[in-house]
Amino acid sequence: MILSAYELGFRLLNERIRSVNGDVTVYDCFGERFIGAGASSKTIVINGTPGNALGMYLDGATIIVNGNSQDAVGDTMNDGKIIINGNAGDALGYAMRGGIIFVRGDAGYRTGIHMKEYKDKKPVIIIGGCTGSFLGEYLAGGCIIVLGLNTDDYPAGEFTGVGMHGGEIFIRSSKPPVNLPGQVTAGIAGEEDICRIKDDIQEFSEVFNIKTEEIFSKPIYRLVPNGKNPYKRLYMDN
Amino acid sequence: MAVNYFYPDYEIIRDYNRCINCRVCERQCANEAHRYLDDADKMVCDDARCVNCQRCVSVCPTRALKITETSNTFRKNANWSEKTIKEIYRQAESGGVLLSSMGNPENYPVYFDKILINASQVTNPSIDPLREPMETRVFLGAKPDRIQRGKDGRLVSNMPPHITLSMPVMFSAMSYGSVSYNTHESLARAAAELGIMYNTGEGGLHENLYKYGKNTIVQVASGRFGVHKTYLNSCAAVEIKIGQGAKPGIGGHLPGTKIVGDVSKTRMVPEGSDAISPAPHHDIYSIEDLKQLVYSIKEATAYTKPVIVKIAAVHNVSAIASGIARSGTDIIAIDGFRGGTGAAPTRIRDHVGIPIELALASVDKRLRDEGIRNKVSLIAGGSIRSSADVVKAIALGADCVYIGSAALIALGCHLCRSCHTGKCNWGIATQREDLAKRLNPDTGYKRLVNMLTAWQHEIKEMMGGMGINSIESLKGNRLMLRGVGLNEKELEILGIKHAAD
């Protein structure tokens, strides 16, 4: 089904999207929020710029955005796929627990904040460009990959991995990460590590038509936390 | 200072004339305070391990045990209490932030105890709830601004989603993880039998308890543990936790040692990994952002569930509540500074936040002054200890109250304030199987039902005494309250007169 979002407002638009059984294509999208909130089994294609909280609590559906997206994409997402053919705003994949988010361009601050994993649920975020500060803050699980395909500089901002206590962050860069917090260790990703993310990178390269040789043309650093109980020694029983 | 020994705060007194060496105290004490000496055929104890939870006293078949406060004392000092000095020693030794549990035990005023309830004499007859119908049912949620009628003149139902309770009391949020499965099951079954709600807290909802969904409030907190679409749709209402009375402004850390088995499965975090709830929600930095989270939940539940926003009672609580009431939130829960917790830094618990009585009265007034009181219902929590506190809270403007500590006490808690150790001898705040099984949900839920059935009758008696036969007529009815020993400002904030005024 093809829908125009023009002057519908988010509530009506989302009601219509929810009521459709099959796939939906939305055009004239200008900042309508909550598109695909909790959606589980369809493909939603959006032409334009969806508003905040795109694919919040997403539960298995696929969302493709032909354009940029705003803040809180895939917030508390449980399963499914979000593909952004452009840039994304802040707090992308906040508290995400499963599924995949691909962003072709840049993402804002706090990308993948407090993402977590559980058993077979292992969320993956791949950013083709750069991210702002606080990348992977409080990261508890899953995998964030920042490729920096549009820069020769280091592609993440300040304070990467603060409070990180699980998961892993991969950063493709010719310059090594600096100013990492004490509880995070960084090093060049080993063959085994690359093997683990190869399938996701392959899919990313196919989705956006980017050559894998280009992706692997620079060193990839891997950031992991030193322990999963970062605050264990903070307290004293009283 | 090399000597780190503190004389224990409590002494275990054993009457050896009564002790029969049955060793039940030894088996029942997870803190290992009791020990049997084979050679001497004698029970001995280590007072230093005792947290004064009264478990051994309660199970001793010959009543041979009692726990007393020690008479050992530091040199008396009105400024430097022994407690303060010991806390410094502990921090000097460990470098750690002091960690405590349950509600603020310090000697701040309890306003509920300075408020008295009215009764009818001569001019307005009192009502006997044993003979006449009394309504204690409440409906929580936004109320429409006006009555709508269709073209045919018939009423158009424009009631936003709400929850219906048989009485104005609900069990407040206690997560599975901070309390045991049996505690959650007891709360859920009691809520179902009583026609009220219990609250999952932020630890997710155990799969066995989905069947109590009609009586469940699910919580969405900053860690978003166990939050997914099915969870959001398996309840009567969704609560966004912004703050908690025991620890306003800070988040929570459930230590990896408590993330075991089903707790891990329900929270959907790996075993042994810390579950960290950051202090803020990272998608909320303003009322507009809160509105976004509220509406994201409404979208994910197709506008079928009321959304509650829970905040701690802090200095500007009425301005904050006014903002929240404009965010599309249906119900605001305010948690006073005496509210309980499974673990909080001592300094925060004991020094941050304000009393619920003042916060509630202030919020209710502010919302009425601004003409938006109908947009939200108010829930008051943070040490509601009895049916009298419930009646006073309702008369101060609450639609309903949350009880946490009182419910745990009904289940056996003796307020030893050691939840954070995870060794609760009463099977409540623990994940140790041998301890958790001491709380039998079959008896636990009945005790909760008993307590609240008694409260409900007491509420009816008090209402009847005032000549009121519906809880709605008591709501915000401050003429039914009088203060004793309160100053002008306190009376002004509470919106009540002094006794005999």
Contacts between the chains, C-beta under 8 A, distances in Angstrom:
chain1	res1	chain2	res2	distance
A	10	B	295	7.8
A	10	B	299	7.8
A	11	B	299	7.8
A	14	B	299	5.6
A	15	B	302	8.0
A	18	B	302	6.7
A	33	B	292	6.8
A	33	B	295	7.1
A	33	B	296	7.8
A	34	B	295	6.3
A	34	B	296	5.5
A	34	B	299	4.2
A	37	B	296	5.7
A	37	B	299	4.0
A	37	B	300	4.6
A	38	B	229	4.1
A	38	B	232	7.2
A	38	B	299	7.1
A	38	B	300	3.6
A	38	B	301	7.8
A	40	B	229	6.9
A	52	B	292	5.8
A	53	B	283	7.7
A	53	B	292	5.9
A	53	B	296	4.9
A	56	B	296	4.5
A	56	B	299	7.5
A	56	B	300	6.8
A	57	B	227	7.4
A	57	B	228	6.5
A	57	B	229	5.1
A	57	B	232	6.8
A	57	B	296	7.2
A	57	B	300	4.7
A	59	B	228	6.5
A	59	B	229	4.5
A	59	B	230	7.9
A	71	B	283	7.4
A	72	B	283	4.9
A	72	B	292	7.3
A	75	B	283	5.9
A	75	B	296	7.0
A	76	B	220	7.9
A	76	B	224	4.8
A	76	B	227	5.5
A	76	B	228	7.6
A	78	B	228	4.2
A	78	B	229	6.7
A	91	B	282	5.6
A	91	B	283	5.4
A	94	B	224	7.8
A	94	B	282	5.7
A	94	B	283	5.7
A	95	B	223	7.2
A	95	B	224	3.7
A	95	B	227	7.5
A	97	B	224	7.8
A	97	B	228	7.3
A	97	B	268	6.0
A	110	B	282	5.8
A	113	B	282	5.2
A	114	B	222	7.8
A	114	B	223	6.9
A	114	B	224	7.2
A	114	B	276	7.8
A	114	B	278	6.5
A	114	B	282	6.9
A	116	B	268	7.3
A	116	B	269	5.9
A	117	B	270	7.2
A	118	B	264	7.7
A	118	B	268	4.0
A	118	B	269	6.0
A	118	B	270	6.4
A	119	B	270	7.9
A	121	B	268	7.0
A	137	B	282	7.7
A	138	B	276	6.2
A	138	B	278	5.8
A	140	B	269	6.6
A	140	B	273	6.7
A	140	B	276	7.0
A	141	B	269	7.4
A	141	B	270	7.0
A	141	B	273	7.8
A	163	B	276	7.1
A	163	B	278	7.6
A	165	B	273	6.9
A	165	B	274	5.9
A	165	B	276	6.8
A	166	B	270	7.3
A	166	B	273	5.7
A	228	B	256	6.2
A	228	B	270	7.7
A	228	B	272	6.6
A	228	B	273	4.3
A	228	B	274	6.3
A	229	B	255	6.9
A	229	B	256	4.8
A	229	B	272	7.8
A	229	B	273	7.5
A	229	B	274	5.0
A	230	B	274	6.7
A	230	B	276	7.9
A	231	B	253	5.4
A	231	B	274	6.5
A	231	B	276	7.4
A	232	B	255	7.0
A	232	B	256	7.8
A	232	B	274	7.6
A	233	B	96	7.2
A	234	B	96	6.4
A	234	B	97	5.6
A	235	B	96	5.0
A	235	B	97	5.3
A	235	B	98	7.7
A	235	B	99	4.3
A	235	B	345	7.8
A	236	B	90	5.4
A	236	B	91	6.4
A	236	B	93	7.9
A	236	B	94	4.2
A	236	B	95	7.8
A	236	B	96	3.0
A	236	B	97	6.7
A	236	B	98	5.6
A	236	B	99	6.5
A	237	B	99	5.8
A	237	B	420	6.6
A	237	B	421	6.4
A	238	B	87	6.4
A	238	B	90	6.4
A	238	B	98	3.9
A	238	B	99	5.8
A	238	B	100	5.2
A	238	B	346	4.9
